[in-house]
């Protein structure tokens, strides 16, 4: 068997519920998962929850200002304690029978304990702990409180990330998006790390980058990617950028697009004017949610408005440029995602078309580009290694 065919996942990896469930029980429970940002939980009692494979994890800020993570499951009968996000009262109380826990996970109250649970030792029924760690304003959790630390898990990929200082950037108003994609999560990941499609699918929507100069690789299971600005865009980026240019770039970390993906499926898109998360959340074998949130340089509304106007005016004066082509395409067919000028819409379209093609008996992968699609083969290898390792330890 050749190396290329050996690293190719079978069709069932994208369609089978059994395969999907195995990924949840292995890959997603044995790796750190992004949960949110520190500022999402500013006050005591603020909480959010995140799915980590088969486990639902709650993160809550205590009255001592500490963030703690627990499995979101009552020790009485297993009911989930908290919903997606919100604010708890003075305790974490189960909606089923009102068993209550403090913000350190201790069981503190059981209704009718004397009558119904005379021999109950509350000290043995605290919430199951999960591991939590913060990294550059990001909150990460792991189902296993004894798992490898977040720093060790990153395996040095930090050195390949952009110079963006997240704590100095602000979340762009109304920038958050949520898309439900009718495709397996791995197709979304493969599209994200595929360098070959950038010059083709995104020839107009991402023409501000020099795709031929892309650099990519892996640190352990984590993918890293960089490409510089296209020469014409770079020469006048202060006027062409739709947002104020970030001033964090250095000779060691030059301006351009830094687009890593932390295994198995958390992307960061950091470029000349923004820093974004691309949070890929598997929902089913053929369904995936993608959430994006974007941060930018802190600036006045006036500066944002004038920057956008300068960028718009520049492109309108340049016939045959991205804006001109996109406007013509939109006028030709307003409903065509490939004519939208929106790279996200383009990516969603092709991922969903791939998922549809998987139903055909003629479906196959003919070949991978030797360089610009090599990341997909390595991703497959890392996925299979993670599943095999987790199976061996189960």
C-alpha positions in Angstrom: 0.0 0.0 0.0 1.4 3.4 -1.0 1.9 6.1 1.6 -0.7 8.3 0.0 -3.4 5.7 0.0 -2.5 4.6 3.5 -3.1 8.1 4.8 -6.4 8.6 3.0 -9.4 8.2 5.3 -12.2 5.9 4.1 -15.5 7.3 2.9 -17.1 6.1 6.1 -15.0 8.6 8.1 -17.2 11.3 6.6 -20.6 9.6 6.7 -20.7 7.0 9.4 -22.3 7.7 12.8 -20.2 4.9 14.3 -17.0 6.6 13.1 -18.2 10.0 14.3 -19.0 8.6 17.8 -15.6 7.0 18.0 -14.0 10.4 17.2 -16.0 12.0 20.0 -14.9 9.3 22.5 -11.3 9.5 21.5 -10.0 12.6 19.7 -12.3 15.2 21.3 -12.0 13.8 24.8 -8.2 13.5 24.7 -7.4 17.0 23.4 -7.8 20.4 24.8 -11.0 22.3 23.7 -11.5 26.0 23.3 -14.3 27.3 25.4 -14.4 31.1 25.2 -12.6 34.3 26.3 -11.8 35.4 29.8 -14.0 38.5 29.3 -17.0 36.3 28.6 -17.1 35.6 32.3 -16.5 39.0 34.0 -18.5 38.5 37.2 -18.8 35.9 40.0 -21.5 33.3 39.0 -21.0 33.9 35.2 -20.7 30.6 33.4 -20.6 29.0 30.0 -20.5 25.4 28.8 -18.7 23.6 26.0 -18.9 20.1 24.6 -15.7 18.0 24.7 -16.5 14.8 23.0 -19.2 13.0 25.0 -18.6 15.3 28.0 -20.3 18.6 28.6 -18.0 20.9 30.6 -19.0 24.0 32.6 -16.7 26.9 33.3 -17.8 29.2 36.1 -16.2 32.2 37.8 -16.3 32.0 41.6 -16.6 34.8 44.2 -12.8 34.6 44.6 -12.5 35.5 40.9 -11.1 32.1 40.0 -12.3 30.2 36.9 -13.0 26.6 37.5 -14.2 23.8 35.2 -16.4 20.8 36.1 -18.3 18.1 34.2 -21.8 19.5 33.8 -23.5 16.5 35.4 -25.3 16.3 38.7 -24.0 13.6 41.1 -27.5 12.6 42.1 -29.1 11.3 38.8 -26.9 12.8 36.1 -29.0 15.7 35.0 -27.1 18.5 33.3 -26.8 21.3 35.8 -26.3 24.4 33.6 -27.5 25.5 30.2 -25.3 27.0 27.5 -24.3 30.2 29.3 -25.6 32.6 31.9 -25.3 33.6 35.5 -25.7 31.2 38.4 -27.2 32.4 41.7 -25.3 31.8 45.0 -24.9 28.1 44.1 -25.1 25.7 41.2 -28.5 24.0 41.6 -29.8 21.0 39.7 -33.1 21.8 38.0 -34.4 18.3 38.7 -34.2 17.8 42.5 -32.4 21.0 43.7 -29.2 19.4 44.8 -26.8 22.3 45.1 -23.1 22.8 44.7 -20.8 25.7 45.6 -18.5 27.2 43.0 -15.7 25.0 44.1 -17.7 21.9 43.1 -18.6 20.8 46.7 -22.1 19.3 47.3 -23.6 21.7 49.9 -27.3 21.0 50.0 -29.6 18.0 49.5 -33.4 18.6 50.0 -35.0 16.3 52.6 -31.6 14.8 53.4 -32.5 13.6 56.9 -35.7 11.9 55.7 -34.5 10.5 52.4 -30.7 10.2 52.5 -29.9 9.6 56.2 -26.5 8.1 55.5 -25.4 10.3 52.7 -21.9 11.7 52.9 -22.0 14.9 50.8 -18.2 15.2 50.8 -18.0 12.2 48.5 -20.4 13.6 45.9 -18.7 16.8 44.7 -18.7 17.6 41.0 -16.2 15.8 38.8 -13.4 18.3 38.0 -12.1 19.1 34.5 -8.9 20.8 33.7 -8.9 24.5 32.8 -6.2 26.8 31.5 -6.0 30.3 30.0 -3.8 31.3 27.1 -3.8 34.9 25.7 -7.3 35.6 27.0 -8.6 32.3 25.6 -10.1 29.7 28.0 -9.3 26.1 27.3 -10.6 23.0 29.0 -9.8 19.3 29.1 -12.1 16.5 30.3 -9.3 14.9 32.2 -8.0 16.9 35.2 -4.7 15.0 35.0 -4.2 15.5 31.2 -1.0 17.0 29.7 -0.9 20.7 30.4 -2.1 23.1 27.8 1.4 24.5 27.3 2.8 21.0 26.7 -0.1 20.1 24.4 0.7 23.1 22.1 4.1 21.6 21.3 5.7 24.8 20.4 3.2 26.0 17.8 3.2 29.4 19.5 6.5 30.2 17.6 4.6 30.1 14.3 1.6 32.2 15.4 1.3 35.8 14.4 2.6 38.6 16.6 -0.9 39.8 17.5 -1.4 40.7 21.2 -4.9 39.6 21.8 -5.2 41.4 25.1 -4.5 44.7 23.3 -7.2 44.1 20.7 -10.9 44.6 21.1 -13.8 42.5 19.9 -15.2 44.1 16.8 -18.9 45.0 17.3 -21.3 42.6 15.6 -18.4 40.5 14.2 -19.5 37.2 15.6 -21.0 34.8 13.1 -22.4 31.3 13.3 -22.9 29.0 10.3 -24.4 25.5 10.3 -22.7 23.6 7.5 -24.1 20.4 6.0 -20.8 18.6 5.9 -18.6 16.5 8.1 -16.2 18.5 10.3 -13.1 17.0 8.7 -14.1 18.4 5.3 -14.3 21.8 6.9 -10.8 21.3 8.5 -9.4 20.0 5.2 -10.6 23.0 3.4 -9.2 25.3 6.1 -5.6 23.8 5.7 -5.8 23.3 1.9 -3.3 25.8 0.4 -4.1 24.6 -3.2 -7.5 26.2 -3.4 -6.5 29.7 -2.3 -5.4 30.8 -5.8 -8.5 29.2 -7.4 -11.6 29.2 -5.3 -10.6 32.5 -3.7 -8.8 34.1 -6.6 -10.9 37.2 -6.1 -12.0 37.2 -2.5 -8.5 36.7 -1.1 -6.4 38.3 -3.8 -4.7 40.5 -1.2 -2.3 37.7 -0.3 0.6 36.1 -2.2 -0.6 32.5 -2.3 2.5 31.3 -4.2 4.7 32.3 -1.2 2.7 30.3 1.4 4.6 28.5 4.1 3.1 25.7 6.2 3.9 22.8 8.5 3.1 21.0 11.7 4.2 21.1 15.3 3.0 17.7 16.5 -0.6 17.5 15.5 -1.0 21.3 15.1 -0.9 23.0 11.7 0.7 26.4 11.1 0.5 28.6 8.0 1.8 32.0 6.8 1.6 33.9 3.5 2.7 37.5 2.9 0.6 40.3 1.4 0.4 40.6 -2.4 2.9 43.2 -3.6 0.3 45.7 -4.9 -1.8 45.4 -1.7 1.3 45.7 0.6 2.5 48.9 -1.2 -0.6 50.7 -0.1 -2.1 48.6 2.7 -2.8 51.6 4.9 -5.4 52.8 2.4 -6.5 49.5 1.0 -7.2 47.6 4.3 -10.9 47.9 5.2 -9.9 48.1 8.9 -7.0 50.0 10.7 -3.8 48.1 10.3 -2.5 46.3 13.4 0.9 47.6 14.6 2.2 44.5 16.2 4.3 43.2 13.3 8.1 42.9 13.5 11.0 41.8 11.3 10.7 38.3 12.9 6.9 38.3 12.5 6.2 40.3 9.3 2.9 41.5 8.1 0.7 38.9 6.4 -1.8 36.1 7.1 -1.1 33.7 10.0 -3.7 30.9 9.8 -2.9 28.0 12.2 -5.3 25.2 13.2 -4.9 23.6 16.6 -5.7 20.0 16.5 -8.3 18.8 16.0 -10.3 21.7 14.7 -9.7 25.2 16.2 -8.5 27.8 13.7 -7.1 31.3 14.2 -7.1 33.8 11.3 -4.7 36.6 12.1 -3.8 39.1 9.4 -2.9 42.8 8.8 -6.0 44.2 10.4 -7.8 41.6 12.5 -7.4 38.5 14.7 -10.2 35.9 14.5 -11.2 32.5 15.8 -12.6 29.9 13.4 -14.2 27.5 15.9 -15.2 24.2 14.2 -17.8 22.3 16.2 -18.9 18.8 15.1 -22.6 18.3 15.4 -23.2 15.0 13.5 -21.5 12.9 10.9 -22.8 15.3 8.2 -23.3 18.5 10.1 -20.9 21.1 11.5 -21.2 24.5 13.2 -18.6 27.2 12.7 -18.4 30.2 15.0 -16.2 33.2 14.2 -15.3 36.1 16.5 -13.0 38.9 15.4 -10.7 41.4 17.3 -9.3 44.6 15.9 -7.1 47.5 16.9 -8.9 49.8 19.4 -9.8 53.0 17.6 -12.5 55.6 17.4 -15.6 55.1 15.3 -14.4 57.9 13.1 -11.1 56.1 12.4 -13.0 52.9 11.5 -15.4 54.8 9.2 -12.6 56.8 7.4 -10.5 53.6 7.0 -13.4 51.8 5.4 -14.1 54.7 3.2 -10.5 55.0 2.0 -10.5 51.3 1.2 -13.8 51.5 -0.6 -12.8 54.5 -2.6 -9.5 52.9 -3.6 -11.0 49.8 -5.0 -13.8 51.6 -6.8 -11.1 53.6 -8.7 -9.3 50.4 -9.8 -11.2 48.6 -12.6 -10.6 44.9 -12.7 -9.8 44.7 -9.0 -11.4 42.5 -6.3 -14.2 45.0 -5.6 -15.0 45.6 -9.3 -15.1 41.9 -10.1 -17.1 41.1 -7.0 -19.7 43.8 -7.8 -20.0 42.6 -11.4 -20.4 39.0 -10.2 -23.1 39.9 -7.7 -25.0 41.8 -10.3 -24.9 38.8 -12.6 -26.2 36.4 -10.0 -27.1 37.6 -6.5 -27.8 34.1 -5.2 -24.6 32.4 -6.3 -22.2 31.9 -3.3 -19.3 31.6 -5.8 -20.1 35.1 -7.0 -20.6 36.6 -3.6 -17.0 37.9 -3.1 -17.2 36.3 0.4 -14.6 33.7 1.0 -16.6 32.1 3.8 -19.6 31.6 1.5 -17.3 30.1 -1.1 -15.8 27.6 1.4 -19.2 26.6 2.8 -20.4 25.9 -0.7 -17.6 23.6 -1.7 -17.6 21.7 1.6 -21.3 21.0 1.3 -20.9 19.9 -2.4 -18.1 17.5 -1.3 -20.4 16.0 1.3 -23.2 15.5 -1.3 -20.7 13.7 -3.6 -19.8 11.2 -0.9 -23.1 9.5 -1.6 -22.0 8.6 -5.1 -20.5 5.2 -5.7 -18.1 6.9 -8.1 -16.6 9.1 -5.3 -12.9 8.9 -4.9 -9.9 11.1 -4.3 -7.8 11.1 -7.4 -4.7 12.7 -6.1 -3.3 15.2 -3.6 -1.1 18.2 -4.6 2.4 17.2 -3.5 3.0 20.5 -1.6 -0.1 22.7 -1.1 -2.4 19.7 -0.1 0.2 17.8 1.9 -1.3 19.2 5.1 -4.4 17.2 4.5 -2.5 13.9 4.4 -0.7 14.9 7.7 -4.0 15.8 9.3 -5.3 12.4 8.4 -2.2 10.8 9.9 -2.6 12.8 13.1 -6.2 11.9 13.4 -5.6 8.2 13.0 -2.8 8.3 15.5 -5.0 10.1 18.0 -7.8 7.6 17.6 -5.4 4.6 17.8 -3.6 6.0 20.9 -6.9 6.7 22.6 -8.2 3.2 21.8 -5.1 1.6 23.2 -5.5 3.5 26.5 -9.2 2.9 26.9 
